[in-house]
Amino acid sequence: PQVSAEEVIAGYRELIALAHARGIKVIGGTILPFEGAEYHTPRSEAKRAAINEWIRTSGAFDAVVDFAKVMASPSDPLRLDPAYDSGDFKHPNDVGYRRMAEAIDLGAL
């Protein structure tokens, strides 16, 4: 979709504010790498990078899980680690989802 990083971030800010107004904690999770997927382009990668940087550094969330970091291929951080890839370059397999679960600090919940 033709949605800018700024529009996505504005949506996150709105959802976070609504949750916080109701006393609900919000834990942000970075967007996984997806190079090789059919919709990966330089533009989509730039948006992912900008959104992930905001998620990591904005302080808007009560906690952050850096899924992109733990799921990236050691040899190419723009791709999912093949050990965690379901085969479509964008969705984790069962081992990948387990790795994501292990990355969550349960104390943050």
Beta strands, then each sheet from edge to edge (+ up, - down):
strand 1: 27-29
strand 2: 63-65
strand 3: 72-73
strand 4: 76-80
sheet 1: 1+ 2+
sheet 2: 3+ 4-
end
